[in-house]
Amino acid sequence: MVSNDSEPSRSPAASADAPIIGITTYLEQAQTGVWDVPASFLPKVYLDAVTDAGGIAVLLPPQPADAPLARRVLASLDGLIVAGGADVDPARYGQPAHERTGAPRVDRDDWEDALLTAAIDDGVPFLGICRGAQMLNVALGGTLHQHLPDLVGSAAYQPAPAVFGETTVRVEPGSRLAGLVGEADALPVHVYHHQALDRVAEGLVVTARSEDGVVEAVELPAAPFGVAVQWHPEENARDRRLFAGLVEAARAHRAARERGAAAVPADAAATSPASAAPERTAP
């Protein structure tokens, strides 16, 4: 990916008690030096966005997972970002693949579905970005438009390989998103997606649309912080409001978890099913 903004100056290191934000990653064939191997990676702008907002970024590469393992991972984090990337497998929402839909990344789909489900169940704050918004919708039972040019008649949302488009979105007044970025009628955003939300899953609320009606943001009101945007906020180095909101929510989540742990008597904790169970390892 190529950013449309210059990188910000290096931020000071986060404090040791800063909230820990896990970010999902790609797992693709990659070249570095003499090596050409499958590798987990993520554009640095995601890490910058988290650290600029005062969080500690850790990477979550795709790997075999089930619900208990995903919950164990989330228990060590204060917040979650589901990053952009490849198309979600249309088989997950009951459709055949469009000719322009990319090859499925089943391992990443399964991993992110498990993490999102665990985050929702356990009240862990999360932010979905581009693919992350699509994954959230599909995980909760929604569907996708597989190729936006068929719907809007242009490639404005993904103008060329590695080139971000620029559009504006209207933010729904009174939404959590509006509380983060303001109640804008024309918020400028960076976009790079050829797919978009179609049927919105039950429980999600649309909180931003582009001028031609494409869903550009949703949120989950039942979650303490559950926001997902179709655009790429990490590409705007001058605006960290979404990441600041996530980091703030993650800090509050950790504080609440620590208060809850402190309230459990030591003898009860020692004999609880969770502490008595053997440590689970990844399959």
Beta strands, then each sheet from edge to edge (+ up, - down):
strand 1: 20-24
strand 2: 26-32
strand 3: 35-41
strand 4: 56-60
strand 5: 79-82
strand 6: 126-129
strand 7: 144-145
strand 8: 165-171
strand 9: 187-191
strand 10: 196-197
strand 11: 205-210
strand 12: 215-219
strand 13: 226-229
sheet 1: 4+ 1+ 5+ 6+ 13+ 12- 11+ 8- 9+
sheet 2: 2+ 3-
sheet 3: 7+ 10-
end
